[in-house]
Amino acid sequence: MSARIGVVAIGRNEGARLKRCLASLAGTGASVVYVDSGSTDDSLAIARAAGARVVELDANAPFTAARARNAGFAALREAGLPEVVQFIDGDCALDPGWLATGAAALAADPGIGIVTGWRTELAPEATLYNAMAEWEWHRPPGDIPACGGDMMLRAAQFEALGGFDGAIICSEDEDLCLRVRAEGLRVHRLPRIMTRHDMAMTRLGQWWRRSVRAGHGFAEVGDRHPGHFAAERRRVRAWGMALPMGAILGGAALGPAVPLGALMLYAASWARSTRMLRREGQDARRAAGLAALLTLSKLPNAQGMITYRLRRLRGGEMRLIEYR
């Protein structure tokens, strides 16, 4: 690698996943900082044994991914600003060769502000929730509106933008992408694997909390960037708020025909999603399961959007929504 690259890994109680993450960075020549958000497992010992510079966040302030990534960048800055910084979550392992590929893409095209690749699941077949994450991660390459937290960008540009917005508890990555694009630069996805993610999700409650967090992000980032997440918010308002509320109120006033009609609409939505997934190549059983999660997701998404709005109205502190 010709560019000086710094890597910021963040995590909380990642255990073996963090060990895999840091092992994937060994031998790359990059400066590695690990930022820990109050882990109670052996994450700190794992990071120190791997030779990473460790930053422990003060528990007196709310933990957020944005705060952790900014703290990691500050630690890199103290050691001498790298040319390029790669952010990675502690439950991900970097794919061999990605750092050189990403840095080369930035060097070759000054119009690219953020470069990313595909995140893929280690065990997509293990659970339906893992399969859903794999489906979410794999999107077409090229210029894109935004990407997740696994990303690479020029360190000077990141510093000039003021880093991630530490007040945002989720979808802070989308916010940064939008601010980069506002500078006239592009967010670009290369057609290769960047990181291998270990969702390790086995329970409905975990998936529900993750979907609540997504809904919170739709509302929070949508407020900051009008028009972004507009389609997602419309779907949640229709399917996660208006339809269930109409079914409850209509059922109370007019009888069971109203909630039955609502259930038929949900069934139609599920069938439409199933057909779409089948066209994408999913087998019948997997398509039906993923479609069920897609249909159901509007309810926890709505919970997240409402949670955000209530916190704003009350002036309450935004706190991290964890799903593990």
N, C-alpha and C positions, 0 to 999 in steps of 0.2 A: 504494500500500500504506500502510495506516495504522499497522500494527505495525512495530516496528524488528526487522528480520530479519538474522540472521547465517547465513552458509553455510560449512560446513566440507567441503572437497573433499580426498580422500586419494588417493595414487597411488604407483606405482613403475614407472618405465619405460613410461609410457603414451603418450608422444610425441604423435602427431596426435590421439589420443583425448582427451588432456588439453587440447589446444588447442580442440577442439570443446566440451569440458565448460565451460571457462572463458569461451569466447565466448557460450555460452548463458546465462551469468550477467551478462554485460555489460548495462548499462542497466536492471537490475532495482532498483537502489537499495540492494541488500543489501551488507553488509560481508562480504568473501570472504577466507577463509584457505585456503591450500593447504598440506597437510602431506605431505612427501616421505619415503619410506622407503628411502633409499639408492639412488636412481636413478643409473644410469650413462649415460643418454641425455641429451637436452636438455630434460628436464622442468622443471628449475629455471629455465632461461632462458625457457621458454615461460610459466611462471607469473609470473615477474617482468615480462615484457613485457606480460602481460595486466593488470597492476596489482594482482594478488593479494598479500596479505601471505603470506610464505613461512616455513614452519617446517621445518627439517631435523632429523629424528630422529637421535639419537646411535646409531651403529652398534654400540656396545658392549653394548647391550641388544637382546633379540630384537624384530624387527619384527612387529607385529600390527596388524590394522585397529582394534582397540579402543584400543590405545596411540596410534595416529595420530589417531583421532577425538577422544580426550580431550585430546591436545596442541593440536589445532585449537580446541577449545572454550576451553581455557585462554588461547589467544591472543586469542580474541574477548573473553573476560572481562577481560583487561588493558586493552582498548580501551573498555570499558564494556559491561556485560551487556546483550545484546539481549533483546527480549521472547520471541522465537521463534528456534529454530535448526533449520536444514535440513542434514542430512548427505547427501552424495552421493559416489559413487565416481568416480574420475577417468576411468573408461572409459564414463561416462554423460553425456548432455547433458540439461539440464533442459528440460522442455516449456514453451513460452511460456504465461505466466499461472498456472503452478502455484503459485508462492510466494504470490500473492494468494489463490488458491483455498484452499490449505492453511491459511493464517493465518486466513482467514475462518471455516473450519470449526472451528478451535480456539476462536476468539472466540465463536462461536455456541453451542457446546456444551461447558461446563466438565467434562462427564463423559468427554470424549475426552482420553486421555493422549498418544496417538501417532496422527498421521494420515499416511496414505500413499496412493499411487495405483498405477496399473499401470506396471510397467517393461515396455518392449517392445523387441524386437531391431531394429536398423537394417537388417539383411540376413538375415531368417530363412530365406530360400530358398537362401542361399549354401552352407551345409553342413548335414548332418544334425545336427551338434552345435549349431549356431545354432538350428535348428528345435526341438530339444529344450529349449533355454533359453527360447524363446518360449512353448512349451507350459507350462513350469514357471511362467513369470512370470504368465500370464493366469489369474487365479482370481476367483471371484465377489466383488463389492463388499460392503460392510457391515462389521459387527463381526467380527474375525478373531482367532485365537489369537496370532499373531505375524506379523512382516513382516521383510523384508530390511533392509540397511543404509541404503537410500535412505528416509529418514523425516523427519518434522518433529514437533517437540514444544516445549513451553514451556521456555525456558532455565532458569528458576528451578527447575522440577521436575527437569530433567536434573541440575542441580547438587545438589539435595537428595538424589537417588538415588546420588550419587557417580559418575555417568557410567557408561561401559561398564566391564566387568570386564576389566582389562588382562591378566589371567592366562589368559584364554580365547583360543585361537588362531583359532577359527572358530565361527560361530553365536553370537558375542557379541551380535548384534542380537536373536536369539531370547531370549537371557538377559535383555536389557534390557526387552523387551516383557513377559516374564513378571513381572519385578519391578514394572513399571508396573501391570500388572493386579492384582498383589498389594496395591497401594495402593487398589484399588477403581475404577480408571479403565479405559477401554476402548482397544483398538487398533482403528482404523477405516480401512477402505480406501474411498476415494472412487471412483466409476465414471468415471474419466478417466485419461488417460496422465499420468504424473508425470515419468518419465525415459526416454530412448532409449539403450539399451545396445548397445555394440559388442563382442560376444563374440569375433569374429575367431578362432574356433577351427577349425583345419583338420586336426588330427591326433588319432588315437585316444589316444596317450599323454597329450595335454593333457586330454582328457575323462576318462581314467582317473584322473589326479591330482586333478582337480576332484571326482570321485566319492569318492576316498580322503578328501579334506578333508571332504566331507559326512558320511561315516561317522564321522570323528573328532568332528565336531560332535554327531552323534547320541549318542555315548557321553559326551562331556564335559558337554554341557548336560543330558543325561538323568541324569547323576550329581548335578548341582546341583539339578535340579528333577524329582524322582521323578514318573513319570507322563507327562512330556513326551517326545515322540519315542518313546513306548512301542510304537506300531504299527510304526514304521519299524525299531526295534531288533528286534522279533519277526520281521519279514520277513527282515532281514539274517541273524539267527541261524539261521533255517530254511533260506533259499535260498543264503546266502553262506557258511555255516559247516557246519551239520549235514548238508545234502544232499551237498555235494562231499566232505566227510570220510567220510561213509557210503559214497559211491560208491568212493572209493579203498580204504578198509579192506575193504568188502564184496567189491570186485573181487579184492583180493589173497587173500581167504579163500574166496570162493565162485565166482569166475569172472566172465566178462564180462557175464553177465546183469544183475548189480547196477548197474554203471555205465551199461549200456544203459537200464535202467529209470529211472535218474536223468536221463538225456538226454531220455527221453520226458516226464518231469515238467516239465523246462525247456521243452520244445516246447509242452506244454499251457499253461504259463504265458504263453509268447510268444503263442500263439493267442488266449488270453483277453484279453491286453492289446491285441492287434491289433483285436479286435472292439470293445473299449471305445473305442479311438481312432477307429475308423470311425464309431461312433455319435456321436462328438463332431464329425464333419465332416471328418476327415483323409482324403485320398485313399488308395487302397489301398497304393501304393508307400511313401508317407510314413508311413502307419500301421505298416506292417511294419518299417520301419527304426527308428522310435521305440520300438516294442515290443521290438525286439532290444536296444536300449540299456537300456530299463527292466529287461529280464530279466538282462542282463549286469551291470548296475550293482550288484547285490547283492554281487558278488565284490570290487570295489574298496571298496565300503562296509564290507565285513567287514575288509579290510586296514586301513582307517582306524580302525575300532573296536578292533581288536587292537593297532594302534600306540599308541593312547591308553592302553589297559590296561597294556601293557608299560612305557610311560613312567611311569605311576603306580607300578607295582610297583618299578621301578628308582629312583624318585625323580628321573628325568631331567627336563630342561628341555623344556617344550612349545615347539616351534618352528613357524613358519609353513609351511604346505604350499602352495607356489605351483604353478600349472598353466600359466603362460606362460613 
